[in-house]
Amino acid sequence: MLFGGSRRPGVTTGIRCEHNGGMTDPHILGPGLLPTPFTADEIREATGTGKTIRMRMDAADGSVAFRVNRFREVDAEGATLDRWAEETPGDVSSNRVTWAELQGHAAFDAETTSVSTEVLRIPLGEVNCLRFDTEDGVFWFSLAHPGMPVRYESEGLRTTVISVDYD
């Protein structure tokens, strides 16, 4: 089975599915949703204090910006996520996120989303991805990098992860 996702806040548990013998699949967050690419536990295991993700944002007008996400105060339930524009590192936005919330960002509607596999060549290297074509845009999740999509495109904006570093 291919995996999928959506942005439904507050959806945090797996559901019991007939197609898998009634077992709870932690990739499926609710009825009508595709399986997410990663579980909350897989995202937690791939994230640690000091995990820093650097992204390039290409706008339709040709402008380029760089953003940084950094995780700190990591525990079993979640982490504090710091985000800032690279050109203004002193202007940090911080909030507490849970692993279940991060998984929920990738819970896409099964009726309006198609899922395929694709190999991307990005600054992280050549990555095998699950591609989700949704009503809101296209998301590529690298199977080797549990967490946020390594590429996202919507309304003329392309965001690409260019590095993932750990303290």
C-alpha positions in Angstrom: 0.0 0.0 0.0 1.2 3.5 -0.7 1.1 6.1 2.0 -0.6 9.5 2.0 -1.6 12.6 4.2 -3.8 16.0 5.1 -3.9 19.0 7.3 -6.5 18.1 9.9 -5.4 19.5 13.3 -6.4 17.4 16.3 -6.6 14.1 14.5 -4.1 12.0 16.5 -5.0 8.3 16.6 -5.1 5.4 14.2 -8.4 3.8 13.2 -9.4 0.2 13.0 -9.6 -0.9 9.3 -11.5 -3.8 7.7 -8.9 -4.2 5.0 -6.1 -5.0 7.5 -8.0 -7.6 9.5 -9.3 -5.0 12.1 -5.8 -4.1 13.3 -5.1 -0.4 14.1 -2.9 1.2 11.5 -1.0 4.1 13.0 -0.6 5.6 9.5 -4.4 6.1 9.1 -5.7 9.0 11.2 -9.3 8.9 10.3 -12.0 7.8 7.9 -11.6 9.0 4.3 -7.9 9.8 4.8 -5.0 8.2 3.1 -2.3 6.6 5.2 0.4 9.2 6.2 3.9 8.6 5.0 5.2 8.4 8.6 3.8 7.7 12.0 4.2 10.1 14.9 6.7 7.6 16.4 8.7 7.5 13.2 8.9 11.3 13.1 9.9 11.4 16.8 12.7 8.8 16.2 14.0 10.8 13.3 14.1 14.0 15.2 16.3 15.0 18.0 17.3 18.1 19.9 19.2 20.3 17.5 17.8 18.8 14.3 18.0 21.7 11.9 16.2 21.8 8.5 17.2 24.4 6.0 14.8 25.2 3.1 14.9 27.1 -0.1 11.7 28.9 -1.2 11.4 29.8 -4.9 8.6 32.3 -5.6 6.8 32.7 -9.0 8.4 36.1 -9.4 11.9 34.5 -9.3 12.7 35.7 -5.8 14.5 33.2 -3.5 14.4 33.1 0.3 15.8 30.6 2.8 14.1 29.5 6.0 15.3 27.4 8.9 13.4 25.0 11.3 15.2 23.8 14.4 13.9 21.4 17.0 14.8 21.7 20.7 13.4 20.5 24.1 12.5 17.1 22.5 10.5 14.6 24.5 8.2 11.6 24.0 5.2 13.9 23.1 6.8 16.6 21.0 9.3 19.4 20.8 9.7 23.1 20.6 10.0 24.2 17.0 12.0 27.3 16.2 11.5 28.9 12.7 13.1 31.9 11.1 14.1 33.4 7.8 17.8 33.0 7.2 18.3 36.7 6.6 16.7 37.6 10.0 18.0 34.9 12.4 17.1 37.1 15.4 13.4 37.0 14.4 12.6 33.5 15.7 9.0 32.2 15.9 8.8 29.3 18.5 6.0 27.0 19.4 5.4 23.6 20.9 4.4 20.9 18.5 3.5 17.3 19.1 4.6 14.4 16.9 0.9 13.5 16.3 0.3 17.1 15.0 3.2 16.8 12.7 1.9 13.5 11.4 -1.5 15.1 11.0 -0.1 17.6 8.5 0.3 14.7 6.1 -3.2 13.2 6.4 -4.7 13.9 3.0 -8.2 13.3 1.8 -8.4 10.0 -0.1 -11.1 11.2 -2.5 -9.1 14.2 -3.8 -5.5 13.1 -3.5 -3.4 10.9 -5.8 -0.3 9.1 -4.6 2.7 8.0 -6.6 6.4 7.3 -6.2 9.1 9.5 -7.6 12.8 10.0 -7.4 13.9 13.6 -6.8 17.3 15.0 -7.3 17.6 17.8 -4.7 20.4 19.2 -2.6 19.9 16.4 -0.1 20.8 14.0 -2.9 18.7 11.6 -5.0 15.8 10.7 -2.8 13.0 8.1 -3.2 9.7 9.9 -2.5 6.0 9.4 -2.1 4.3 12.2 -4.1 0.9 13.4 -3.0 -1.1 15.5 -5.5 -3.7 17.3 -3.5 -6.2 20.2 -4.0 -3.8 22.4 -2.0 -0.5 21.5 -3.9 2.0 18.7 -4.4 4.0 17.2 -1.6 7.0 15.0 -1.8 8.0 13.0 1.3 11.4 11.3 1.2 11.2 7.8 2.6 14.7 8.3 4.1 13.7 11.5 6.0 10.7 11.0 8.2 9.0 14.3 8.9 8.1 17.3 6.7 8.0 17.0 2.9 11.3 17.5 1.2 9.5 19.5 -1.5 6.2 21.3 -1.7 4.7 23.2 -4.6 1.5 25.4 -4.5 0.3 28.6 -6.2 3.7 29.4 -7.8 5.8 28.7 -4.6 8.3 25.8 -4.4 9.8 24.9 -1.1 12.7 22.5 -1.1 14.7 21.1 1.8 18.3 21.7 1.1 19.9 20.3 4.3 19.2 18.4 7.4 21.8 18.6 10.2 22.0 17.4 13.8 23.9 18.8 16.8 
